[in-house]
Amino acid sequence: MSSSSRRSRTRRAGSSPSISEEQISELLSKLQALLPESQARNGAHRGSAAMVLQETCNYIRSLHREVDDLSETLAALLASNAVTAEQAAVIRSLLT
């Protein structure tokens, strides 16, 4: 990376409003409260910022897998003879 790139990036970062440690801590607490694993250990010691972010990434990945699995199941169901055309139309209307 060239020194001019670094200076440009530093200027952009420096010109944005800074977030206090207290605000970061509050945002991390709110984020952690959204995680199912964190809700189970409510009242337990809050993890590090890195741990909260890692748990968040893992949870988002699991949600993506769940959506993919459900989409495949739904596509198979709609393609099968298990649902009537009327039922399929209702399902499709709910998805749009």
N, C-alpha and C positions, 0 to 999 in steps of 0.2 A: 504494500500500500504506500502510495506516495505521501510525502509530508503535507502537501496541499490538501489531499483527501482527508487526512487526519485533522488538520486545522479546520476544514469546512465542517466535518462531523462534530468537532468539539464546539464550534460556534453554534451549530444548530442545537446541540444538547444544552449548552449554556444559556441559550436564549429562551428555552421553555421554562415555564413556572416550575419551581422545585416543589417536591412533595416532602413533607416533614416525616421524620421517623415515626411519629405518633400516627399520622395518616396512613402510612404504610402498614403499621401494626394493626390499625383498625380495619383496613381493607383485607389484610390477610385473615383476620378473625372472621370477617363476613364471608370470605371465600371458603374458609375451612368449615363454616357452619352449613354450607351448601353440600358438602361431601357426605355421602351416607356413612362412611367409616368414622368420620369425625362426629357425627351425630350420636353414634353408638357409644363413643367415649366422651360424651359431653361432661365437662367438668374436669377432664384429664388435662394434664399440662399441654399447652399449645406447642406444636412442633415448630421446627425452624421454618423460615421462609422457603428454603429449598425443598423441604419435605412437603409443605403445603402445596407448592407448585407441582411437585412430582405427583402427589396424590391427585391433584386436579387433572393433570395430563392423563394419568392412568384411567381416571373416571370418564373423561371425555372419550378416550379410546374405547372403553367398554360400551359406552352409549352408542358410538358409531357401529361397533360390531352388532349390538342388539338391533339397531335400525336396519342394518344389512340383513340380518337373519329374519327379522319380521317382514321385510320387503320380499325376500325370497319365498317365505311361507305364504304371504298374501298373493304373490304372483302365481304360485303353484295352485293355490286354492281357486283363484279366478280362472285359471286355465283348465281346471278339472270340471267334471260334471257334478261336483258336490254342491254347487250353488246354481240357483236358477238365474236366468238373464235379469230378472227383476232384482234379485238380491245383489248381483254383480253391479248393476246400475246404482243401487243405493250405496254400496261400498265405494265405488268410484266417485260418486257425488260427495261423499264425506272426505275424500282425499284431496279434492280440489277447492 
